[in-house]
Amino acid sequence: MTRDRVSAPAVLEGRPVELVDTGGFLDVQSDPLSTEVKAKAWEAARAADVLVLVLDAQRGLLPAEEDLYRSLLKLGRPLVVAVNKVDSERERPLLGEYYRLGAPRLFFVSAEHRLRLDELEAGIAAVLPAPASGTPDAPEAEEGRPLAVAIIGRTNVGKSSLANRMCGQERFIVSRLPGTTRDSGDIVIRRGRKAYRLIDTAGIRKLGRVEDVRESAGVIKARKNIPQADVLCFVLDVTEFPTRQDTAVARLALDSGKPLLLVLNKWDLVRDEKGALAEIREACARRLDFIGYAPLLQVSALTGRGVSRLLETADRVYASGRKQISTSRLNAFLAELQASNPPVSPSGRRFRVKYMTQQGVLPPTFLAFTGGPTAFAPASEKFFQAKLRQAFGFEGTPLRVVLKGR
């Protein structure tokens, strides 16, 4: 299942650590990317302070795993051996073969049933390197938590390449094969004193078109990542834009209520930039008009062009999504708008909004009290939101306007 490194913060015996889960070290013949997966796993092992070798108690100790243990010892890091899937104490006497490794101590655990994990945690904590004298265990945290930016889109638009470019290292495996990314990979990066958490997601497409159950799991996980993000970075392939699946992903982004960036990747392949941009804007207006609030950025993950603007723009649209407008300003806006363009109900009847106040943020949500109708005609709602956006500078965030009658 796992191909890229997946990391998460944790605390062991009071010490802050980063846990890194890797793909398998041993080749899987059915996986065309097994060489790349193995290389990423070794890269993570060389960068780690402590290694945890996880073995499968249900399968038995393989000769290749004995070789792997000896190879990991050569890295000169503390090496902890965890024998997983030991679901009952009655199985312990049958696991003598694992002592062939010669490890100082074996930890027999069951991750699924959460058995004896406290012993494993204590064993890892005991071999953590001591912090340097006079320095804290972890760097001082930035104000607040990192801004979570989820990189979403359909398959093969360059999401992982873009994530690699943004973090300045080949963190995620890149391939032309559809479904290369099976899980969501996180990495925290810093720009100055600001921290960002990049979330590289699997390509989103209809589950009926996915043959591999592991890729299906990745698609489901990608959909779950959307509501957990602070900002969505929706990546599109400028050479194949927009497709029907792009429209489906855009709907997910709109429904989430999250601030949104539209990122046109592979801009290095465009020859007539001015003509292409005009054509793309027209296509967006025709096919993706419902997310017309999102800023459009032209980037190339291959050359790095325009990538530096992504995080700056993410900050801006997130701030826009948190913007709060006073009731007095909203009602001044309302009086001016109604004098020239009063709203229209689905039946075609013009009506008056008596009072308006902001109810929430992310997305900015407004409660408007009317004399009767509780719904806009679609065109009237679009116009009302456009004027609201223009009046108060809402960029990159959807708006919600709720009408309430008598």
N, C-alpha and C positions, 0 to 999 in steps of 0.2 A: 504493500500500500504506500509506504512512505518513500519518497524519492528525494525531495529537498530537505534541508535542515529545518526543523521546527523547534522554536525556542520559546521559553516562558520564564518569567522571574519566579523565584521561590525563596523560602527561608528555611535553612537547616540549622537546628540548634542555635537559633538567634543570628545566624550569619546569612546575609543576602547573597544569593547565588543566581546564576542563569543556567537552567537546564536546557540541554540541546539534544533533541531526538534526531537520529540520522536514519537514512536508508540502510538496508542490509549490506554488510561487508562481503558476503559470499555471493557469487554470481548466480543470477536467476536466468536460466536459458530462455524462458518465455518472454523476458523483458528486453526489448531492443536497446534500452538505455542503461542496462546493468553496469556497463563500464563507467558511465558518468556518475551513476548513483554511488558506486564504490569509491570513486575519486573524491566526491563530496564528503563521504563518510570519513575517509582518511584525513581530509583537510580539517574537518571538525575535531578529529582525535588529536592532531598535532597542535591545535590551538587551545586544547582544554587543559585545565589544572588537575582534574581527576577524571579517570575513565571508569565507566561502569559497563562491563561486558554482560549482556543479558543472554541466557541460554534457555532452551525449551526442554522442560522436564518430561514432556509427553513424547518427545521425539528421540531422546537419548543423546549422548555426547558424540558428535561427529569428528572424525580425524581432522577435517578442515578447521573445526573450531579449536582444536588443540593447537594447530599451526597458527591460527589467528591470535590465540592467547599469548603465544611466545613472541609473535610479531609486535603485539601491543606493549609487551614488557620492554621491548627495545626502545620505546619512546621515552622511557625514563620518568613516566608519570605514575602516581599511585593508581593501582588497578584493583577495582572491586568487582567480584564475580557474583551475579545474582541469577539463581536458577529459578525461572518463573514457571507458573502453572502447577505449583505444588499445592493442590487444593485441599489436601488432607494430611494430617500428621502420619497416617498409616503408610503414606507413600515414601516417607523419608528413608526407611531401611533399604528401599529398592534403588536408591540413587547413589550408591557407592562409587559408580564409575566416574562421577564428576571430581572425585578426590585425586584422580590421575593427573589433573592439571597441576597440582602442587601449590595451589593458592593458599595463603596463610589462613583464610577463612572463607567459607561459602555461605551465602545468604539464600535460604530456601523460602520463596515468597509466592504469593498469588496476587497479581495485580488486579485481576477481575474481581476477586472476593476480598481484596484489601487485607490480606493476611500477612502479618510479620513485616509490614512495610516500615514500621517504626524502628525495627532493628536495622534494616537497610539504611534508613536515613541517618541513624546514629553512626553506622559504620562509615558512611561517606563523610559525614561531618568530622569524624575523628582524623581523617587524612587530608582535610582541606589545608592548603598552605596558610601559614599564619600571616596576618596583614603586616605590611612593612611598619617598622617602628615610627610612631608619631602620625600615622595616617589612619583614617577610618576604614572600616571594612568595605565600604562602597563609596563612590563619588557622591558629593552633595547633590541631592535631587534638584531638578529645575522646579520653578514654581508651577504647581499643578502637575497633572499627568501629561504624557506625550499626546499630541494630537493624532488620532487614529485615522489614517488615510487608506481606504480600501481601493485597490486597483482592480476594476471589474471590466467585463466585456466578454464577447463570444470567443471561441477558440481561435488560436493562431493570429491574433492581432498584435502581438508583441508585448503582452503584459509583463512577463518575466524579464524580458530584455530591458524594459523600461525600469522595472524595480532594481535590476542590477546596476543600471546607469545611475539611478538616484542614490543608491547606497555606496557606489564607488568600488564595488567588488562583484565577482561572479558568484553571488550567493545562491541564485536559483538556476536550475537546469533549463537550458533553452534548446528547443528542437522543433523541426518542422512537423513532427508527428502530432496530430490532434490529441488532446487530452494528456499532454506531457505533465502538466501540473495536476496532481491528484488531490492534494491537500492544500490548505491555506498556510502559507509561510509568513511569519512575522519577523521583522527586524527593526530595532530602534536605531535611528540615526539622529545626528545633531547638526544644526546649522547655527553657528554662533552659540548663544545660550538657550536656544529653543530646541526641544526634542520632538521627534515625530516617530510614530509607529507605522511603518509601511506593512500592509497586508496584501500579499500576492495571492490571488484567488484562482481557482480552476476556471476554465472557460465555461460560460453558461450557455447551454443549449437545451433543447427539449429532451427529456429523459427517454422518450420513445426512440430517439436516434442514437442513444448511447448503448453500445453492445457490452462494454466492460463494466462489471458491477463496481469495480474500484473507481472508475471514472464517474459513475453515477453518484457514488458517495461524495466525490469531490464537488460535483455540481450542487448537490444538496447543501454541502458545507458552504459553498460560495454564496448561495442564497441566504444562508443564516448569517454570513458575515456582513451583509448589507445593513441590517438594522443595528449592528454592533459598532459600526464605524461612525466617526464624526463627520468625515467628508468622503464623498465618492469620486474617484477619478475614473471616468468612463472612457476606455480606450477604444478607438475606432481605427480601422485600416483605411487610409486615405485612397488606396487603390481599389477597394471593394466597399464602397460606401454609398448610401446606407443599405444594409440588407434587412430582410424580414426579422432575423434574429437580433440585429441591432435595435430594432424597434421594440422587441419584447424585453430586452435588457433595460432600455430607456423607460419602459412602463414600470419595471421593478424599482428603478431609481426614483421615479416620480412618487410612487406609492409609499416609499420609505420616508419621505419628507426630509431627506438629508440634503445638505448643500452639495452642489454637483459641479464638476468640471467636465467639459467635453474635450478630449485630447485626441487630435488627429495625428496618429503615428505614421511612420515611414514617409515623412515629408521630404526626405532626401531623394525619393523617387519621382517627385513632381518636377516637371520641366517648366511649364507655364504657370508660375505661382499665382499671379494675379488672376488669370482666367480660372484656374482650379479653385481658388478661394471663393470667387463669385459663384461658381457652379455648386460648390459645397454648401454655401449659405442658402442658395435657392433650394437645394435638396433638403436641408434642415428645416426650412420654412414649410416645405411640402410634406415631409415624412415625420419630422421630429419637432413640430411646432409646439407640442405640449411641454417640451423641456427647453423652450426658447430662452428661458431665463439664465441658462448655464453659459458661462464664458467659453469661447472656443479658442483652443491653443494649438498651434502647429508645432510638432516636435519630431525629432528623429532619435529613437533609442540607439540607433547604430552610430551616428556621429555626435550625439549629445546636444544637437541644436535645440534650443528652446526648453530643455529639461529643467534648467535652473529656475525658471519662472513658475514651475508647478507648485512648489511648497509655498511660495509667496502668495500665489493666487488662492491656494487652499486656506491659508490664514485669513485672507480677505473675505472669502465667501462664508467661512465659519463665523466670523465676526458679524457678517450681515445676517446670518440665520439667528443670531442671538440678540439682534437689535430690538429695542423696545421703544415704542412711540407713545407719547403722552396722549391722554384722552382729549385734551383741548386741541392739540394739533390734528388729531384724527377727525374731529368734528368740524374744524375749520376746512380741512380738505373735503369733507363730505358735503358741506354747504356749497362750496365752489363747484364741485362736480355735479351736484343735482341741479344747479341753476342752468347748466349747459347740456348735460347728458344724463338724465335720470335713468336708473336701472329699469330693466324690462323683465317681466316674468315669462315662463315658458309659454303662456297663453298669448303673449304679445302685449300684455297690459303694463303700462308704466306705473311704477310705485315709488313711494318715498321711504328712504331709510331715515329714521328719526334720530338715531343715536348709535354711536360706534365706539368700541373699546377693545384694547388688545387683551387677549385671554392667555397667550402663551408664546413660547419661542421654540425654535428648532423643530418644526418650522414655525415662523411667525403666524399666529392664529388670531383672527379677529372675530368678535361677536357683534353683529349688526342687528338692531331692532327695527322692524318694519311695521307699517300699518296693516299688513295683511299677508302678502305672498311670502313664502319661506324658501323660494328657490329662484335663481337667475335663469334666464334663457342662456344657453351656452355661449353665444357671441357676446352677450351683455356681461357675463361673468368674466370672460377673457379680457374685455375692455376695462372693466372695473379693476381687475388685478393689475393690468398693465399700468393704469393711471396711479394706483397705489404704489407700485414698484418704482415708477418714475418720480413720484412726489417725495419718497423717503429713501431712495437709493438702495433698495433691496437688490443685491447682485448675487446670482448663483444659488438662490434658495427658493424653493416653492413657497407659495403663500396659501393659507387656508382662510376663507371667509365664510362664516356660518351665519345664516339668516334665522332670526327668531321672530315669530309673529306676535300678536297680542297675548 
